[in-house]
Amino acid sequence: MRWICWFFAVAWLLWGRSATADESWNGGDLRRDVAAGKPLVVHVTVALCSNDQVDCGSGVAGRPGDLAHNLYWGAIFGARRFLERKRSPFTRVSLEKVDDVVLERAVYRRWVPGKAWGVARRVEQLVVLDAVHGASIDRAVSGFWSKATQKATVSFEDGGKRRSVAVQVAGYVGHNRLMDGLALPGAPATPDPVPSFVLACYSKNYFSSALEHSGSRPLVMTRALMAPEGYVLEAVLTGIGDGLPQQQIRARAVAAYARWQRLRPGVASAIFAPVAK
């Protein structure tokens, strides 16, 4: 009898630890905010590709201020264009210019079942994409860092009204500027971190430790060269919106990358960093 009780006690303890480790990214304040009726807001900084920094595939795709043709924005697999294709699960809410650095802000909405978030109603997922001029990539990195490590809000037009929402997950898409020698800012004096992801080459090597040190949990990171294109971004965004465990968000990213890059699943999996136990 004692043996049976001991077995179930240990099993319960291990299960509890596993669930906590798996689900901690979407617990605490984030889950409470969603339960209170607030939207799930993912802000993504997209650093436009620049041929002065990296080979963008062609001259036009690497024009750092060309929204219509840039590899990471308006090209066929660019973030904005991919999220606006016919079969996209997202609907565009607004499109506007912010300033000479953030050339365009595109906001998208998706309604997701609330079960994973512990609510009976649907949950509003908002995705805010900021296209940053490629010549201002250092500002893109620092902007992402700020949103990942400190509480931030973003504003946009929604149905003719100005709306301001809190960022709950921060992402970065584009060239890994840290590989060129750029240093991340130090940890903020008053940190208020949110989960984050970085779709860029070798992002785990360059971003993960600093993010973790500042309290931001990296959800999806990479450990090899990769193409940070719209299909893998969409996979991460839908995984976040569906409230999936971190391992399953990574699995969606791997599956999307394998499909669109025409790679074997094992090869695609090797590109993305394993989820920390």
N, C-alpha and C positions, 0 to 999 in steps of 0.2 A: 504494500500500500504506500509506504514511504517512497519507494522507487517510482511509482506512478506519479505521485504528487511532485516529486523532484523533477521528473521528466517534463511534465506540463509547465512547471514554473520556469524551467530553463527555456523551453520552447517559446513561451509567452514573452520572456525577456528578450530573446533573440529576435522574434518577430517585431516586437515594439521598437527595438533599435533599428532594424532594417527599415520599417515604415517611416520612422522619424528621419533617418538619413535620406530616404528617397523623396519624402514629401516636404522637407523643411524649406525648400525654396519658395513654396507657395503657402506657407503658414503665417502665423502671427498677424502683423498689421495688414498684410496683403489680403489674407482671407477675411479678416474683419471688415476691411473696406468694401470688398465685394459683397459680403453679407449685408452691409449697410446700404447697398444699392448703388455704390459708386462703380464707374466703369473700370475695366482692366486695361490699363494704358501701357503700351509698349512704345518707347521712343527709340528710333533707329537713326543714327548719324551715318549718312552715306557720303564718303569722301569721293568726289568725282575723279575718275581715272585721268592721270596726266602722263603723257609720253616723256616728260622731263624727269619723271621719277621711276617709271616702270614701263615695260612694253605692253601697251594696251591693245595690241593686235592690228591696229591701222592708225593712220594719221588722224582721221576724223573721230574715231572712237576714243582717242586720247586727248582731244581738245578739252582742257580742264574746265571751261565754262560753257560748253555746248550741251545744254540739257537734252535736246532732241536726239542726239546721236551718241552721247557718252556711254561707254561700255557698262558702267555701273548704274545708269539711270534710264536713258531713253532707248538704248539699243535693245535688240530683241529679247535678251535675257537680263536686261537692266531691272533694278528694283521696282521703279514706278511702272514700267511697261508690263512687267510680268504680273504684278498685282492687279493690273487693269485688263488683262486678257479676258476673253469671253467666259472661260470656265473658272475664273478666280472666285474663291469663296468670299472675297472682300468687295465692298462697294465703296466707291470714293465719296467722301463727305465734302472735302474742300481742297482747293489748290490755290496757293498764293505765294508771292515773293516776300521774304522777310527783310533781307538787306543785301549788301553786295558780297557778303560771305555765304549766308544761307540763301542760295539763289531761288530755291523753291521748297515749299512745305506742302506735302501731299498727305492728307489724312484719310484713313479708311476705317470702315466699320464692319464688324462681323458679330452676329448673335450666336452664342454658344449655349448648349444645355447647362443648367446650373448644378446638376448632380455632383460633378467633380468638385464644385466649390461649396457644397453643402447647403444649397438654396434650391427652392422649388421652381423659381422663375428662370427665365433666360438671362444670361449675363452679356452685357455689352462689352465687346472687345474693341478698343480703338488702337490703331497703329498710326503713329506719326512718323513720317519719313522726312528728314531734312537733307536736301542735296547741298553739300558744301563745295564751293569752288575748289578745284583741285590744287590751285596755287595756295590755298589757305588750309592745306591738310593738317598743319600743326594745330590750327584752331579746331579742326574737326576732332582730333584726338583729345585735346584738352576739354572740349565740350562734352564729348562722350564720358570722359573721366569724371567730370563734374556731376553729370546726371547719374552715373553709377554709384557715386560715393556720397552724394548729398541730395537732400530732398529738393526736387525741382518741379516746376509746373510749365506747361506749354499752353498756348492759346491758339484758337482758330475759329473760323466761321462755321456754324452748323445751323442750317435752316434759317439763315438770315440773322442769327443772333451770335454774339461773341461768346465763346465758351472757354473756360480755363480749367484744366484738369491736372492732377498730380501724376507724375511719371512713376510707374511701379516696376518696370523692367527697362533696362537700358541696353541698346545694342550698337555695334559698330560694324560697318561694311566698307571694305576698300583695301587699299594698299597698307601694309604694315609699316608705318613710318618709323617705328622703333628700330626696325632693321637698318635704317639709315643713320641711327645714332640719336634720334630724339629721345629725351628722357621724360617719363611721366612726372606730373607734379607730385609733390609729397602728399602724404595723407592729410585730409582736411582737418582743421582744428576741431570742428564740430561735425563729425561724420554722421550721416543718416543714410546708410547704403541701401541699395536695392539689388536684386539679382541682375546679372548681365550676361552678354555673349559677345564674342568677337569673331566675325567671319573675315579672316585675313590669313595670310601665310604665317605659319608657325606662331599662332597667337598664344598658345599655352606657354611657350618658352619666354615670351616677352611681356604678357599681360597678367597671367594668372596669379602669380605670387603677389604682385602689387595690389590687385583687386581683392584677393583674399585677406591680405594684411589690413586693408581698409574696411573689411567687413562685407564686401560685395561678393556674392556667390557666383562664380562663373558657371553658366549652364551648358554652353556649347563652345568648345575651343578646338583649335587645330594643332597638328604636330607635323605638318608638311606643307609643301606648296599647294595652293588650291585656288580655284576660281570663285570669288565671292559673288555669285550671281543670284538672280531672283528666285529660282526654284528652290535653292537651299535655304534662302531667307524665308520663303513662304512656309517651308516645312517646319522651321523653328518657330515661326509665329503661330501656326496652327497648333503645334504641340503645347506651346505656352498657353494659348487660349483655351485649349481643352483640359488644362490643369494636369497634364500627364506627369508622371514621375520623370526625373531628369534623364534616366537611362532610356526611356521611351522617346523623349524629345531628341536625344542624340540619334536613336535608331531611325527616326523619321528623316533627320538630316542626312544620314548615311544612305538611306533608301533613295531619297531624291537625288543625291549626288551620283549614285550608281546609275540610276535611270537616265538622267539627262547627260551625263558624261560618258555613258555607255561603258561602264566599268563593272568588273566583277564585284559583288558585295564585299568580299574580303579586302579587295584593293581599296574600295571607297572607305571601308571602316578604318583602315590604317591611317587615313588622312585626318580623322577626328580623334581628339584626345579621349582616352577612357574616362569614365565618370569616377571620381574619387570615392572610395569606399568609406 
